[in-house]
Amino acid sequence: MIKAGIIGISGYSGGKALEILLKHPHVRVTYVSANNTTGRIDTIWPHLAGKTRLFCGKFDLEKAAKCDVIFLAVPHTVSMSITPKLLAKGVKVIDLSGDYRLGRSDVYKKWYKAAHKDTANLRKSVYGLPELYREDIKKANLIANPGCYPTAAVLALTPIASVYGKNIQSLIIDAKSGASGAGRKATVNLSFCEVDENFKAYKVLNHQHVPEIELYLSKVTAGLPNIHFVPHLLPVKHGILETIYIQLDKKVTAKDLETLYKRFYKIEPFVRVKSSGLQPELKDVVGTNYCDIGFAVDAKGTMVVITSAIDNLIKGAAGQAVQNMNIMFDFEENEGLL
């Protein structure tokens, strides 16, 4: 049994992490905190009433240091102030923000508009996408949990990029997310009347997840064209669906891709590859840690469309974080997630 803590418990990702960990057979959640919310957990998350007696207070390093692992579910730019203190106390850290994903301080500053305060650990962090970095995760003390959009995109693109990367002429990611992806905050543009019965694009060609997608795809192939990424806000609470358009200079068949993808993810517990002609849907993944992937090829054999669906708060955040914790502590990878 290990002791886990969650910093940022009042946000959607922190709350979902607690919900998952309370059911985990090998974890006891002993510490929770949030800087803007205090009180009993059942007053912050009423659906957890009767399941825990935890009390949420302000961040306390000495209390947090008694944990074996801490989940940081805090805003970007906050994690880098907390992480080195926890690591110095011997605590493993799984960071759900973007602070440790990009590997380079100059790239981080460009996209997150802040100087990185912990460049030493920035270089040591391990990207927490288990399907690609499982062996590194096993040995890590600091995990940079992937972003929700990059999780869906990198899982969808890695197989084809690793084999046909030099043949890709253009790459467009049309991504759609539920409103919980923006976090639990009171802003006009995320209020019910603004989101309900509405659909819009935002941060067009300028989203901070683009360099993350580019970085981790560049590790499997060289010379990819620029990625054109357009995110949209769906009038739903949870879920991401990405439709990815790939123009090739070489012909492929749907059967080629089905064989490639099913072999690539053959032993992966949380990636489900659809048979040719079938496409993933949000209702099949919301509430789960699965990533469902489908594909189609046009009559010429040079235009490939890949679809990828996840729950943004589970496989795109808290569920993947728990999956990483399971790997780090040598538990069964699906513990607490099925």
VENQUIKA-V638477 format. One record per pair of residues at least 12 apart in sequence whose C-alpha atoms are under 8 Angstrom apart, sorted by the first residue. I is the first residue (numbers start at 1). J is the second residue. D is the distance in whole Angstrom. If there is no record, write none. Layout:
i->{I & I}
j->{J & J}
d->{D & D}
This chain:
i->{1 & 1 & 1 & 1 & 2 & 2 & 2 & 2 & 2 & 3 & 3 & 3 & 3 & 3 & 3 & 3 & 3 & 4 & 4 & 4 & 4 & 4 & 4 & 4 & 4 & 4 & 4 & 5 & 5 & 5 & 5 & 5 & 5 & 5 & 5 & 5 & 6 & 6 & 6 & 6 & 6 & 6 & 6 & 6 & 6 & 7 & 7 & 7 & 7 & 7 & 7 & 7 & 7 & 7 & 8 & 8 & 8 & 8 & 8 & 8 & 8 & 9 & 9 & 9 & 9 & 9 & 10 & 10 & 10 & 10 & 11 & 11 & 11 & 11 & 12 & 12 & 12 & 12 & 13 & 13 & 13 & 13 & 13 & 13 & 14 & 14 & 14 & 14 & 15 & 16 & 16 & 16 & 16 & 17 & 17 & 17 & 17 & 19 & 20 & 20 & 20 & 20 & 21 & 21 & 22 & 22 & 23 & 24 & 24 & 25 & 25 & 30 & 30 & 31 & 31 & 31 & 31 & 31 & 32 & 32 & 32 & 32 & 33 & 33 & 33 & 33 & 33 & 34 & 34 & 34 & 34 & 35 & 35 & 35 & 36 & 37 & 37 & 37 & 38 & 38 & 38 & 38 & 39 & 39 & 39 & 40 & 40 & 40 & 40 & 41 & 41 & 41 & 41 & 61 & 61 & 64 & 65 & 65 & 65 & 65 & 66 & 67 & 68 & 68 & 68 & 69 & 69 & 69 & 69 & 70 & 70 & 70 & 70 & 71 & 71 & 71 & 71 & 71 & 72 & 72 & 72 & 72 & 72 & 73 & 73 & 73 & 74 & 74 & 75 & 76 & 76 & 76 & 76 & 77 & 77 & 77 & 77 & 77 & 78 & 79 & 79 & 79 & 80 & 80 & 80 & 80 & 80 & 81 & 81 & 84 & 84 & 87 & 87 & 91 & 92 & 92 & 92 & 93 & 93 & 93 & 94 & 94 & 94 & 94 & 94 & 94 & 94 & 95 & 95 & 95 & 95 & 96 & 96 & 96 & 96 & 96 & 96 & 96 & 97 & 97 & 97 & 98 & 98 & 98 & 98 & 99 & 99 & 99 & 100 & 100 & 100 & 100 & 100 & 101 & 101 & 101 & 101 & 101 & 101 & 101 & 102 & 102 & 102 & 102 & 103 & 103 & 103 & 104 & 104 & 104 & 105 & 105 & 107 & 111 & 112 & 121 & 124 & 125 & 125 & 125 & 125 & 125 & 126 & 126 & 126 & 126 & 127 & 127 & 127 & 127 & 128 & 128 & 128 & 128 & 128 & 128 & 128 & 129 & 129 & 129 & 129 & 129 & 130 & 130 & 131 & 131 & 131 & 134 & 137 & 137 & 137 & 138 & 138 & 138 & 138 & 139 & 140 & 143 & 145 & 145 & 145 & 146 & 146 & 147 & 147 & 147 & 148 & 148 & 148 & 148 & 148 & 148 & 148 & 149 & 149 & 149 & 149 & 149 & 150 & 150 & 150 & 150 & 151 & 151 & 152 & 152 & 152 & 152 & 152 & 152 & 152 & 152 & 153 & 153 & 153 & 153 & 154 & 154 & 154 & 155 & 156 & 156 & 156 & 156 & 157 & 157 & 158 & 158 & 159 & 159 & 159 & 160 & 160 & 160 & 161 & 161 & 161 & 162 & 162 & 165 & 165 & 165 & 165 & 166 & 166 & 166 & 166 & 167 & 167 & 167 & 168 & 168 & 168 & 168 & 168 & 168 & 169 & 169 & 169 & 169 & 169 & 169 & 170 & 170 & 170 & 170 & 170 & 170 & 170 & 171 & 171 & 171 & 171 & 171 & 171 & 171 & 171 & 172 & 172 & 172 & 172 & 172 & 172 & 173 & 173 & 173 & 173 & 173 & 173 & 173 & 173 & 174 & 174 & 174 & 174 & 174 & 174 & 174 & 175 & 175 & 175 & 175 & 175 & 175 & 175 & 175 & 176 & 176 & 176 & 176 & 176 & 176 & 176 & 177 & 177 & 177 & 177 & 177 & 177 & 177 & 177 & 177 & 178 & 178 & 178 & 178 & 178 & 178 & 178 & 178 & 178 & 179 & 179 & 179 & 179 & 179 & 179 & 179 & 180 & 180 & 180 & 180 & 181 & 181 & 181 & 195 & 195 & 195 & 196 & 196 & 197 & 198 & 198 & 199 & 199 & 199 & 199 & 200 & 200 & 200 & 201 & 201 & 201 & 201 & 202 & 202 & 202 & 202 & 203 & 203 & 204 & 204 & 204 & 205 & 205 & 205 & 206 & 207 & 207 & 207 & 210 & 210 & 214 & 238 & 238 & 238 & 238 & 239 & 239 & 239 & 239 & 239 & 239 & 239 & 239 & 240 & 240 & 240 & 240 & 240 & 240 & 241 & 241 & 241 & 241 & 241 & 241 & 242 & 242 & 242 & 243 & 243 & 243 & 243 & 244 & 244 & 244 & 245 & 245 & 245 & 245 & 246 & 246 & 246 & 247 & 247 & 247 & 248 & 248 & 248 & 249 & 250 & 250 & 251 & 251 & 251 & 252 & 252 & 252 & 253 & 253 & 254 & 254 & 254 & 254 & 255 & 257 & 258 & 258 & 258 & 258 & 261 & 269 & 270 & 270 & 270 & 271 & 271 & 271 & 271 & 272 & 272 & 272 & 272 & 273 & 273 & 273 & 274 & 274 & 274 & 274 & 275 & 276 & 276 & 276 & 277 & 277 & 277 & 278 & 278 & 279 & 279 & 279 & 279 & 280 & 280 & 280 & 280 & 280 & 280 & 281 & 282 & 282 & 282 & 285 & 285 & 285 & 286 & 286 & 287 & 287 & 288 & 288 & 288 & 288 & 288 & 288 & 288 & 289 & 289 & 289 & 289 & 289 & 289 & 289 & 290 & 290 & 290 & 291 & 291 & 291 & 291 & 291 & 292 & 292 & 292 & 293 & 293 & 293 & 293 & 294 & 294 & 294 & 295 & 319 & 322 & 322 & 323 & 323}
j->{25 & 26 & 27 & 28 & 26 & 27 & 28 & 67 & 68 & 27 & 28 & 29 & 30 & 66 & 67 & 68 & 69 & 27 & 28 & 29 & 30 & 31 & 67 & 68 & 69 & 70 & 71 & 29 & 30 & 31 & 32 & 64 & 67 & 69 & 70 & 71 & 18 & 29 & 31 & 32 & 33 & 70 & 71 & 72 & 73 & 32 & 33 & 34 & 59 & 70 & 71 & 72 & 73 & 74 & 32 & 33 & 34 & 35 & 72 & 73 & 74 & 32 & 33 & 34 & 56 & 73 & 34 & 37 & 44 & 45 & 73 & 74 & 183 & 184 & 180 & 183 & 184 & 313 & 73 & 96 & 183 & 313 & 317 & 318 & 71 & 72 & 73 & 318 & 45 & 313 & 314 & 318 & 319 & 318 & 319 & 321 & 322 & 48 & 319 & 322 & 336 & 337 & 322 & 336 & 51 & 52 & 336 & 335 & 336 & 335 & 336 & 54 & 67 & 54 & 56 & 63 & 64 & 67 & 54 & 55 & 56 & 57 & 56 & 57 & 58 & 59 & 60 & 56 & 57 & 58 & 59 & 57 & 58 & 59 & 58 & 56 & 57 & 58 & 55 & 56 & 57 & 58 & 55 & 56 & 57 & 53 & 54 & 55 & 56 & 53 & 54 & 55 & 56 & 85 & 86 & 86 & 86 & 89 & 90 & 91 & 91 & 91 & 90 & 91 & 92 & 91 & 92 & 93 & 94 & 91 & 92 & 93 & 94 & 93 & 94 & 95 & 96 & 321 & 93 & 94 & 95 & 96 & 97 & 95 & 96 & 97 & 96 & 97 & 97 & 97 & 98 & 99 & 112 & 98 & 99 & 112 & 114 & 116 & 99 & 95 & 97 & 99 & 99 & 100 & 116 & 117 & 118 & 117 & 118 & 118 & 121 & 141 & 142 & 141 & 140 & 141 & 142 & 141 & 142 & 143 & 142 & 143 & 144 & 145 & 321 & 324 & 325 & 142 & 143 & 144 & 145 & 144 & 145 & 146 & 147 & 317 & 318 & 321 & 144 & 145 & 147 & 144 & 145 & 146 & 147 & 116 & 122 & 144 & 121 & 122 & 125 & 143 & 144 & 122 & 125 & 127 & 144 & 145 & 146 & 212 & 122 & 211 & 212 & 215 & 122 & 123 & 125 & 119 & 122 & 123 & 119 & 122 & 211 & 208 & 208 & 142 & 142 & 140 & 141 & 142 & 143 & 144 & 140 & 142 & 143 & 144 & 143 & 144 & 145 & 146 & 143 & 144 & 145 & 146 & 320 & 321 & 324 & 145 & 146 & 151 & 320 & 324 & 323 & 324 & 155 & 265 & 268 & 327 & 324 & 327 & 328 & 327 & 328 & 329 & 330 & 328 & 328 & 324 & 317 & 320 & 321 & 316 & 317 & 209 & 316 & 317 & 181 & 240 & 312 & 313 & 315 & 316 & 317 & 175 & 209 & 240 & 312 & 316 & 209 & 210 & 212 & 213 & 315 & 316 & 240 & 241 & 242 & 291 & 308 & 309 & 310 & 316 & 173 & 213 & 242 & 308 & 213 & 216 & 217 & 291 & 293 & 306 & 307 & 308 & 217 & 306 & 217 & 220 & 260 & 261 & 264 & 257 & 260 & 261 & 217 & 220 & 221 & 220 & 221 & 221 & 222 & 223 & 224 & 221 & 222 & 223 & 224 & 248 & 249 & 250 & 224 & 225 & 246 & 247 & 248 & 249 & 224 & 225 & 246 & 247 & 248 & 249 & 225 & 226 & 227 & 245 & 246 & 247 & 248 & 225 & 226 & 227 & 228 & 244 & 245 & 246 & 247 & 227 & 228 & 229 & 244 & 245 & 246 & 227 & 228 & 229 & 230 & 242 & 243 & 244 & 245 & 229 & 230 & 231 & 232 & 242 & 243 & 244 & 229 & 230 & 231 & 232 & 240 & 241 & 242 & 243 & 231 & 232 & 233 & 234 & 240 & 241 & 242 & 231 & 232 & 233 & 234 & 238 & 239 & 240 & 241 & 312 & 233 & 234 & 235 & 236 & 237 & 238 & 239 & 240 & 312 & 195 & 233 & 234 & 235 & 236 & 237 & 238 & 237 & 238 & 312 & 313 & 238 & 312 & 313 & 233 & 234 & 235 & 235 & 236 & 235 & 234 & 235 & 232 & 233 & 234 & 235 & 232 & 233 & 234 & 230 & 231 & 232 & 233 & 230 & 231 & 232 & 233 & 230 & 231 & 229 & 230 & 231 & 228 & 229 & 230 & 229 & 229 & 230 & 231 & 227 & 229 & 227 & 286 & 311 & 312 & 313 & 282 & 285 & 286 & 309 & 310 & 311 & 312 & 313 & 282 & 308 & 309 & 310 & 311 & 312 & 281 & 282 & 307 & 308 & 309 & 310 & 307 & 308 & 309 & 305 & 306 & 307 & 308 & 305 & 306 & 307 & 303 & 304 & 305 & 306 & 303 & 304 & 305 & 302 & 303 & 304 & 302 & 303 & 304 & 302 & 301 & 302 & 300 & 301 & 302 & 297 & 301 & 302 & 297 & 301 & 276 & 295 & 296 & 297 & 276 & 295 & 273 & 274 & 275 & 276 & 273 & 334 & 289 & 290 & 291 & 290 & 291 & 292 & 293 & 290 & 291 & 292 & 293 & 292 & 293 & 294 & 292 & 293 & 294 & 295 & 294 & 294 & 295 & 296 & 294 & 295 & 296 & 294 & 295 & 293 & 294 & 295 & 307 & 292 & 293 & 294 & 307 & 308 & 309 & 309 & 309 & 310 & 311 & 309 & 310 & 311 & 310 & 311 & 311 & 314 & 310 & 311 & 314 & 315 & 319 & 337 & 338 & 310 & 311 & 314 & 315 & 319 & 320 & 337 & 310 & 311 & 315 & 308 & 309 & 310 & 311 & 315 & 308 & 309 & 310 & 306 & 307 & 308 & 309 & 306 & 307 & 308 & 307 & 337 & 336 & 337 & 335 & 337}
d->{8 & 5 & 5 & 7 & 6 & 5 & 6 & 8 & 6 & 6 & 5 & 6 & 6 & 8 & 5 & 5 & 7 & 7 & 6 & 5 & 6 & 7 & 5 & 6 & 5 & 6 & 8 & 6 & 6 & 4 & 6 & 7 & 6 & 6 & 5 & 6 & 7 & 8 & 6 & 5 & 7 & 6 & 5 & 6 & 7 & 6 & 5 & 6 & 7 & 7 & 6 & 5 & 6 & 7 & 8 & 6 & 5 & 7 & 6 & 5 & 5 & 6 & 6 & 6 & 8 & 7 & 6 & 7 & 7 & 8 & 7 & 8 & 7 & 5 & 7 & 6 & 6 & 7 & 6 & 8 & 8 & 6 & 6 & 6 & 8 & 8 & 5 & 7 & 7 & 7 & 7 & 6 & 8 & 5 & 7 & 8 & 7 & 7 & 7 & 8 & 6 & 7 & 8 & 7 & 8 & 8 & 6 & 6 & 4 & 7 & 7 & 7 & 7 & 7 & 8 & 7 & 6 & 8 & 7 & 7 & 5 & 7 & 5 & 5 & 5 & 5 & 8 & 7 & 6 & 6 & 6 & 7 & 5 & 6 & 8 & 7 & 7 & 8 & 8 & 5 & 5 & 7 & 6 & 5 & 7 & 7 & 6 & 4 & 6 & 7 & 6 & 6 & 6 & 8 & 7 & 8 & 6 & 6 & 8 & 6 & 8 & 7 & 8 & 5 & 6 & 5 & 5 & 6 & 7 & 7 & 6 & 5 & 6 & 6 & 5 & 6 & 7 & 8 & 7 & 6 & 5 & 6 & 7 & 7 & 5 & 7 & 7 & 6 & 6 & 5 & 6 & 6 & 8 & 8 & 6 & 8 & 7 & 8 & 8 & 7 & 7 & 6 & 6 & 8 & 7 & 6 & 6 & 7 & 7 & 7 & 7 & 8 & 8 & 8 & 8 & 5 & 6 & 6 & 5 & 6 & 6 & 5 & 6 & 7 & 7 & 8 & 8 & 8 & 6 & 5 & 6 & 7 & 5 & 7 & 8 & 6 & 8 & 7 & 8 & 7 & 8 & 7 & 8 & 8 & 7 & 8 & 8 & 8 & 8 & 5 & 6 & 8 & 5 & 8 & 8 & 6 & 5 & 7 & 7 & 7 & 8 & 7 & 6 & 7 & 6 & 5 & 8 & 8 & 7 & 7 & 7 & 8 & 8 & 5 & 7 & 8 & 8 & 7 & 8 & 5 & 6 & 6 & 6 & 6 & 5 & 6 & 6 & 5 & 6 & 7 & 6 & 6 & 5 & 6 & 8 & 8 & 6 & 7 & 6 & 7 & 8 & 8 & 8 & 7 & 8 & 8 & 7 & 7 & 7 & 7 & 6 & 6 & 4 & 7 & 8 & 7 & 7 & 8 & 7 & 7 & 6 & 7 & 7 & 7 & 6 & 7 & 8 & 8 & 5 & 8 & 7 & 4 & 6 & 7 & 7 & 7 & 8 & 7 & 6 & 8 & 7 & 5 & 8 & 6 & 8 & 8 & 7 & 7 & 6 & 6 & 7 & 8 & 8 & 7 & 7 & 7 & 6 & 7 & 7 & 8 & 6 & 7 & 7 & 6 & 8 & 8 & 6 & 7 & 7 & 6 & 7 & 8 & 8 & 8 & 7 & 7 & 6 & 5 & 6 & 6 & 7 & 7 & 6 & 8 & 7 & 6 & 7 & 5 & 5 & 6 & 7 & 7 & 7 & 6 & 5 & 7 & 8 & 6 & 7 & 5 & 6 & 7 & 6 & 7 & 8 & 8 & 6 & 5 & 7 & 7 & 7 & 5 & 6 & 7 & 6 & 5 & 7 & 6 & 5 & 6 & 6 & 5 & 7 & 7 & 6 & 5 & 6 & 7 & 6 & 4 & 6 & 6 & 5 & 6 & 8 & 6 & 5 & 6 & 7 & 6 & 5 & 6 & 7 & 6 & 4 & 6 & 6 & 5 & 6 & 6 & 6 & 5 & 6 & 7 & 6 & 5 & 5 & 7 & 6 & 4 & 7 & 7 & 6 & 5 & 6 & 5 & 5 & 5 & 5 & 6 & 8 & 8 & 6 & 7 & 7 & 6 & 5 & 7 & 5 & 6 & 8 & 8 & 8 & 6 & 7 & 8 & 8 & 5 & 5 & 8 & 6 & 7 & 6 & 7 & 6 & 6 & 7 & 5 & 6 & 7 & 7 & 6 & 4 & 6 & 7 & 6 & 6 & 7 & 7 & 7 & 7 & 5 & 7 & 6 & 5 & 6 & 8 & 7 & 8 & 8 & 7 & 7 & 7 & 7 & 6 & 6 & 7 & 6 & 8 & 6 & 7 & 6 & 4 & 5 & 8 & 7 & 8 & 6 & 5 & 6 & 6 & 8 & 7 & 7 & 6 & 4 & 7 & 6 & 5 & 6 & 7 & 6 & 5 & 7 & 6 & 5 & 6 & 7 & 6 & 5 & 7 & 6 & 5 & 6 & 6 & 5 & 6 & 5 & 6 & 8 & 6 & 8 & 6 & 7 & 5 & 5 & 8 & 5 & 7 & 6 & 6 & 6 & 7 & 6 & 6 & 7 & 8 & 8 & 8 & 7 & 6 & 7 & 7 & 6 & 5 & 6 & 6 & 5 & 6 & 8 & 7 & 6 & 5 & 6 & 6 & 5 & 6 & 7 & 6 & 5 & 8 & 7 & 7 & 7 & 7 & 8 & 7 & 7 & 6 & 8 & 7 & 5 & 7 & 7 & 6 & 6 & 6 & 7 & 7 & 6 & 7 & 6 & 7 & 8 & 7 & 6 & 6 & 7 & 5 & 6 & 7 & 8 & 7 & 6 & 7 & 8 & 7 & 8 & 7 & 7 & 5 & 4 & 6 & 7 & 7 & 6 & 8 & 6 & 7 & 6 & 5 & 8 & 7 & 6 & 5 & 7 & 7 & 6 & 5 & 7 & 6 & 5 & 7 & 6 & 7 & 8 & 8 & 8 & 8}
